[in-house]
Amino acid sequence: MNNLKLQEFVDFLLLMGWIPTSEGKKFREYQPPKCLGLPMDYFLELPKDDSKKGFNKYAQRIVEILSKIYHCNPEDLQIVLEKGHDIFSMGRDSRVN
């Protein structure tokens, strides 16, 4: 697994309708959109700093969780996370023109 960046996760979650709900010193919580059918108290917690030791292992676990939620394999999800801006901006451009 390549090194993912925190901003790639944040961008993906926001694009998919997740809402930042609260934050502490080290983490920010995101609540899923209702359409996913997850429990009302479900949330994902992302660290606020991806330069800290252990972020890569944490990121790997988040990819596994998100791949289960979105019913895709982790490798495909990682590509979407890494290329998200390019993929989604192409889709928006084609719909606008």
N, C-alpha and C positions, 0 to 999 in steps of 0.2 A: 504494500500500500504506500502510495506516495504521500508526502507530507501535505496534508490539507491545511488550509488557513482558516482561522476563526471566521473571517468575513465571508468565506464561501458558505459556511453553515448558516450564518445570520441571513445572508441574501436569500438562500434557498428557503429557509423557514418563513421569512416574511413574504416571499413570492407565493408560497403555498398557503398563506393565510394564517400562519401562527402569529400569536400576539404576545409581545413581551409584557409580562405581568408584574414582575418584581425583580429586584436585584439587591445583592449584598456586596460585600467588599470584593469577593473573588468570582461570583457567579451571577448570571442573569437567567431568569426562568422564562420559558415560552410555553403558552397554552395552545393546544391544537385547535384547528377550526372544528366546529360542531359536526360538519359533514363527515368527518372521519369516524364518528361514533365511539370515540374513546371516552372513558369515564370523565365526569365533570372536573374531578380533582387531578387529572393527569397533567403532567408538565414535563418538559425537557429542560435540563439545566446545562447551560453552556458556560465555560469559564470566560472571564472577561479579558484574559491575556493568553495568547497562544504561544508566547515565548517561554512560558514556565515549563519546568521539567515535568514530564508525564503527559503533556498535551497530546502527543501523537497517539499514545495508547488510549487516552480518553476519546479522541476523535474517532479512532477505529471502532470503539464501542458505540458511539453515536451513529456511525454509518450502519452498523449491524441493527440497531434499534429502528432507525428510519427505513431501512430496507424491509424490515418486517411490517412496519406500518403501511408502506406503500407497495408491498407485494412485488419487490424486485430483488435482483441479486446485488450484493454489496459492490461488486466491481462496476456494474452499470450505474449504480447510484453515485459512486465516486466520480465517474466521468461526468455525470450531470453536475455534481458539485463543483468540479474543477473547471468545467466549460460552461457553466450555467449562464453567465452573462452573454456569451456568444450565441448559445442555443436559444435562449429566450428572447434576445433582442432581434434575432433573425425572424422568429415567429411573430413578434410584434410588428416589425417592419413590413412583412408580407401582408398582414391584415390591414395595416394603415393605408398602403398604396393601392 
